[in-house]
Amino acid sequence: MAPGPHRVSRYTVFAEVALAALVVLGPVALGGAAHWVSWPLGALSGAAAVLAFVGARRQGETPRVPLLAAPLVGGVVLCALQLVPLPPGLLAWVSPEAAALREDVLVPLGLTGWRPVSLEPSATWRELEKHLAYLLTFVAAVQVCRARASRQRLLAVLAFTGAAVAAVGLGHALFRVDTLFGLRAYVHARPPLVTPFGNPNHLAGFLGLCATVAVGLALSKQPRSRAWPFAMAALVSGAGVLLSLSRAGIVFFVFGQVLLAAWLMKQRREARTPARPAWGRGAAVLLGLLATLSVGAYLAADQLWAEARTVDGVESLRRGKLEPWPMMARAARAFPVLGMGRGAFEAAFPRYQTEPNPNTFTHPENAVLQVAAEWGVPGLLLLALGLWAFVRRVRREDHGPVELAVLSGVAALALHNLFDFSLELPACAVAVAVVLGAVARPREAERMAMRRTRTGALPVVPALALAAGLTVVMLVALVPGRRRMADAEALLAERVSARAPGAEVRALGLQLIDVHPADYLLYRLMAMASVSNGAAGAKDALAFVNHTLYLRPLDAPAHRVAARALLHLGRREQAFLEYRLAHEAGDMRVLISEAMPQARTVEELKTLTPEAPGQVMELAEALVAEPSRRALGLAWLAWAREHFEGRPEATALWMQEARGQLAQRDLPAAEAACVEVERRAPDALATHLLRADVWRARGRHAEALQSLEALAKRFPHDVELAFTLSTRQQEAGLTRRSRDTLAAVAPYLTDLRQRARLLSLEADSFEREGLLARALEQRRSVVGLLPGPESHFAVARLQELLSRYDAAARSVHEGLRLMPLKDARRSEGEAWAARLEARERALQDAHKGALLEDAKARELDLSGPDAVSDAPSP
């Protein structure tokens, strides 16, 4: 015989334990970001649902499915539909973009099978598992939370979990520990508060919900002495929100608290016989918020003020969060019927990214855009349905403080996700599912009505079978979902860098592309593997580059690979155009490091030349600075000056012309260029410096030095001018005046490099005076500021001059340790160290020989005929 409804089945208690474990699991699993979280998430949510339905049967209750479950059911259905392989004709109707990817990219590679709508099926399998887990968690919470004690315990677990997470962060801050529990360091994030959450926005969202729920529990406890633990939990969690320094998180946490206070005041005003004043509980919430803000300000006033000063209002928000939204909206409009695939945003969005950005957009950081892009119009309809069901739940009149707190916290977190994506990870999503299940549970009056109408009821046995079936589906989905883009990229990159056989790399690459068809990096790696084979693989490399650029038009490395392949094929003009496109796509070093050394003619340099202001100057400086390219660079400058006439770059190009001619020792041409610079910018400091260099090249050293000293009086704070003047004074033998110049500019140094350069110039002046010990002291200070091969070698040179060969050898070895392994100067440095060590050994051997000779001489003196003995005479 089943027990009566007043008793709680042990199976329901077990379901409650599973739900509590789910609430704790999210924060423990690095906020839900850990890859291993999927398995316990699926197992615990499935177990919670099955146990809850078994408990309902034992208690004689009928499981209920509230309207709030409809969006979760719809999400599961949409994920499943996105994974169904479709024939080409149907795929072209449902998702033209997915069909175009198949026809233009996959079919030419021999991958001709049917394709699903999702552009990243493995990620959609993982999302199917997560949405099934959230659905089962919500349904289980609805059933378990029918019992008041179970409901209170579950919400208390959430409240104290948030407080524990915040306490972990406070403990790390107190002991100044920058790694999680001293074991794990965050590589791609530097959270202000070190907790299992690497993202401070996610931390703020989770703690804000926990704090609001804790406030509701504190207000509902009788007697008031039982409320203090929850009030303290709310205070600690709220302080954690502030210490996270998440601006959006702080704003929406305050919003949630104010909304709760407003709802409590409104509810009390509308009550017919209020037991206390209308403002009582609402005022308590506001006072608690004030206390939380005060504690947070006391703990981190400087950090909060510094973060607040970085806010530039609407313009700052537009540049940060809102600027990519139009691109993301265009991506969403390309997939109106079923979306690009749940979880496929990271793989699919680069195709629609129209502005270079070094960061990878894994999420739009806007819930509406996320749903629109990944689920299309059906997803927006589900979002609207969920909002309507939430508003219906809010408009009920039988809410207590706990229910109002939950609704306030969920509303604040949902609004926060218009600027974040914390609900995409299990920590916040599971917490929301559990607390909404607590609010959406059937009330006593509803239960009586449901028994009469059977509205929303599920037969126990079919519900139990459905929960078990969904649990199996959920765990099966994890098998294809275990394949991740990052793992595939790392595997293929390892094979490419190891120079595996071409056939093996191609087979592996096609296998991975079949699983991750929209991952542009896989195609780029294939192109890199092909181009490394020279002319034989150039055409294959170009084919993979075209696929890469189809998936990510602004991929700078792909343009660089294309340029290498075109050079192998002898199509030089197109190759240099690709180098320029790589530069325009964001590769700022490609022109100087790779393209310029390959150029042979002025026409090729013209093709390389960027039109962006300021970029041409870097190319001009590099061409003039390299002796082997200087003649070609001067010929290019003649064209560049004419091409950029009328722009700010024109004067700077004339200046580079003058310096290039000075380096070529063509003094008449340098003089003419200098005159042109003086005509265009007569009062500029750079113009005066150029004139001084021209005078110096013509042998008028005294006049050039006087000019620089006059400039130093006009520009006493200019550090670079002081360094130039100091160098010229040392060349003239004015070493003490050189140090005076450096001392005058010392207060205006702004970084360690300038300080190291000043010390180096002082060391040069002491060395010119023969004060090698003082020069060595300055060189050692340079090593302390900027340790590097050159600074260690400078110390070794002085130590060698002082005959300190052992110390000099150690300094050389330190410099070699910091030198790249492929540096051509390593052999020279190693030979230097060996020579120093040999000289030190020779000194040691000579010293030992001298000691032995001295000992022998003393022994001979003592054993001679005139030696005096201390023994008594016979």
Secondary structure, 3 states (H helix, E strand, C coil): CCCCCCCCCHHHHHHHHHHHHHHHHHHHCHHHCCHHHHHHHHHHHHHHHHHHHHHHHHCCCCCECCHHHHHHHHHHHHHHHHCCCECHHHHHHHCHHHHHHHHHHHHHHCCCCCECCCCCHHHHHHHHHHHHHHHHHHHHHHHHCCCHHHHHHHHHHHHHHHHHHHHHHHHHHHCCCCCECCCECCCCCCCCCCCCCCCHHHHHHHHHHHHHHHHHHHHHCCCHHHHHHHHHHHHHHHHHHHHCCCHHHHHHHHHHHHHHHHHHHHHHHHCCCCCCCCCHHHHHHHHHHHHHHHHHHHHHHHHHHHHHHCCCCHHHHHHHHHCCHHHHHHHHHCCCCCCCCCCCHHHHHHHHCCCCCCCCCCCCCCHHHHHHHHHHHHHHHHHHHHHHHHHHHHCCCCCCHHHHHHHHHHHHHHHHCCCCCHHHCHHHHHHHHHHHHHHCCCCHHHHHHHHHHCCCECCHHHHHHHHHHHHHHHHHHHHHHCCCHHHHHHHHHHHHHCCCCHHHHHHHHHHHHHHCCCCHHHHHHHHHHHHCCCHHHHHHHHHHHHHHHHHCCCCHHHHHHHHHHHHHCCCHHHHHHHHHHHHHCCCCCHHHHHHHHHCCCHHHHHHHCCCCCCHHHHHHHHHHHCHHHHHHHHHHHHHHHHHCCCCCHHHHHHHHHHHHHHHCCCHHHHHHHHHHHHHHCCCCHHHHHHHHHHHHHCCCHHHHHHHHHHHHHHCCCCHHHHHHHHHHHHHCCCHHHHHHHHHHHHHHCCCHHHHHHHHHHHHHHHHHCCCHHHHHHHHHHHHHHCCCHHHHHHHHHHHHHCCCHHHHHHHHHHHHHHCCCCCCCHHHHHHHHHHHHHHHHHHHHHHHHHHHHHHHHHHHHHCCCCCCCCCCCC
